[in-house]
Amino acid sequence: MSNYGKKYLKFFLLVAVVGMSGCAELSELRNLNRRQAITIRDQSDELARLKKQLSSVSDKLKSSEEEMNKLRKLAKSIGEGVTVRDTIEGPVLLFPEKILFDSGMAVIKPGGEKALKKMAEFLKENPSTFIRIDGHTDSDPILRTKHLWDSNHHLSAGRALSVFHFLTKTENIAEGKIHVAGFGPNRPIAANTTSAGKKENRRVEFLIISQPAVLPPKESSLTTEEEVELVEQPEEAPVEEAAPAESAVEATEAAEESEGK
């Protein structure tokens, strides 16, 4: 091979090596770009999800603040020491005992009926709102009206029911919008060691419920897969298993009769 041919061959091999190297680098760059595009897409999706979540939380906070402002306005219109407080369960409208009831009693006073009428107006103006009426007492045992109540729990439940009946029967609030609970002395908001603390604990609260919890339907044991299998695949009749035994008995009896003859 001439020197010219050798040089040409070397040049061709060099171009081939450079070309292969360039193709490999180009392929790697394409793969890198593809991975980066996937990462950017995933990050964009996550960013959009977080923005949506943040917007939802912001809307809930705004709605909650609007609801609290409505309750503060309602409490101010009622007066008589009615207050609003935020709890882990939701916003609460607190009625001191003196507004609604005499000591140890569950009969609503005239002033209490006037206050509850405003509560009923609030519920009618906010038809999507549900409430839970919570009765609370201090920890002192019942003495003067112990012939009426077995315990503080009994008294607190009786008071909550009195409010429930007034709102549903007198003010025509739908029963399905109201839940009732009596906690007795179990949820104090002040120490029961002083007269002032006990006075604070004797109260009725209205827990505002925007969306009541719904229990799932109870599953019937008759609809389980095991029961279905038992129904579809009944046990085999024992008669078929007993057939060989009966045949053996018949054969024995036949043999005995043959010998007897």
SULCORHU-V691698 format. One record per residue. N is the residue number from 0. RES is the residue in one letter. OMEGA is omega in whole degrees, -180 to 180 (NA if undefined). Layout:
BEGIN
N;RES;OMEGA, N;RES;OMEGA
END
This chain:
BEGIN
0;M;-178, 1;S;179, 2;N;180, 3;Y;180, 4;G;180, 5;K;179, 6;K;179, 7;Y;180, 8;L;179, 9;K;180, 10;F;179, 11;F;179, 12;L;180, 13;L;179, 14;V;-180, 15;A;-180, 16;V;179, 17;V;180, 18;G;179, 19;M;178, 20;S;179, 21;G;178, 22;C;179, 23;A;179, 24;E;179, 25;L;178, 26;S;179, 27;E;178, 28;L;178, 29;R;178, 30;N;179, 31;L;178, 32;N;180, 33;R;179, 34;R;178, 35;Q;179, 36;A;178, 37;I;179, 38;T;179, 39;I;179, 40;R;179, 41;D;179, 42;Q;178, 43;S;178, 44;D;180, 45;E;178, 46;L;178, 47;A;179, 48;R;180, 49;L;178, 50;K;179, 51;K;179, 52;Q;179, 53;L;179, 54;S;179, 55;S;179, 56;V;179, 57;S;179, 58;D;180, 59;K;179, 60;L;179, 61;K;179, 62;S;179, 63;S;180, 64;E;177, 65;E;179, 66;E;178, 67;M;179, 68;N;176, 69;K;-179, 70;L;177, 71;R;178, 72;K;178, 73;L;180, 74;A;180, 75;K;-180, 76;S;179, 77;I;-179, 78;G;176, 79;E;177, 80;G;177, 81;V;-177, 82;T;177, 83;V;175, 84;R;-180, 85;D;-180, 86;T;179, 87;I;179, 88;E;-178, 89;G;180, 90;P;-176, 91;V;173, 92;L;-172, 93;L;175, 94;F;175, 95;P;-179, 96;E;-172, 97;K;-180, 98;I;-170, 99;L;-169, 100;F;167, 101;D;-177, 102;S;177, 103;G;-177, 104;M;178, 105;A;176, 106;V;-176, 107;I;179, 108;K;179, 109;P;177, 110;G;177, 111;G;177, 112;E;178, 113;K;179, 114;A;-179, 115;L;176, 116;K;177, 117;K;176, 118;M;179, 119;A;178, 120;E;179, 121;F;-179, 122;L;179, 123;K;178, 124;E;180, 125;N;-173, 126;P;-180, 127;S;-178, 128;T;173, 129;F;179, 130;I;169, 131;R;180, 132;I;-178, 133;D;174, 134;G;-179, 135;H;177, 136;T;170, 137;D;-176, 138;S;180, 139;D;177, 140;P;180, 141;I;-178, 142;L;-172, 143;R;-178, 144;T;-178, 145;K;175, 146;H;179, 147;L;-172, 148;W;178, 149;D;-176, 150;S;175, 151;N;176, 152;H;179, 153;H;180, 154;L;-178, 155;S;178, 156;A;178, 157;G;178, 158;R;178, 159;A;178, 160;L;177, 161;S;178, 162;V;179, 163;F;-178, 164;H;178, 165;F;-178, 166;L;-175, 167;T;-175, 168;K;-178, 169;T;-176, 170;E;174, 171;N;172, 172;I;-178, 173;A;-179, 174;E;-178, 175;G;-180, 176;K;-174, 177;I;172, 178;H;-175, 179;V;177, 180;A;175, 181;G;-175, 182;F;-178, 183;G;-180, 184;P;-170, 185;N;-180, 186;R;180, 187;P;174, 188;I;177, 189;A;-179, 190;A;178, 191;N;-179, 192;T;180, 193;T;179, 194;S;180, 195;A;179, 196;G;179, 197;K;179, 198;K;178, 199;E;-177, 200;N;178, 201;R;-170, 202;R;169, 203;V;-178, 204;E;175, 205;F;177, 206;L;-180, 207;I;-178, 208;I;-180, 209;S;-178, 210;Q;-179, 211;P;179, 212;A;179, 213;V;-180, 214;L;177, 215;P;179, 216;P;180, 217;K;-179, 218;E;180, 219;S;-179, 220;S;-179, 221;L;-178, 222;T;180, 223;T;-179, 224;E;-180, 225;E;-179, 226;E;180, 227;V;180, 228;E;179, 229;L;-180, 230;V;-176, 231;E;-177, 232;Q;180, 233;P;180, 234;E;179, 235;E;-179, 236;A;-179, 237;P;-177, 238;V;-178, 239;E;180, 240;E;-177, 241;A;-176, 242;A;179, 243;P;-180, 244;A;179, 245;E;179, 246;S;180, 247;A;179, 248;V;180, 249;E;180, 250;A;179, 251;T;180, 252;E;179, 253;A;179, 254;A;-180, 255;E;179, 256;E;-179, 257;S;180, 258;E;-179, 259;G;180, 260;K;NA
END
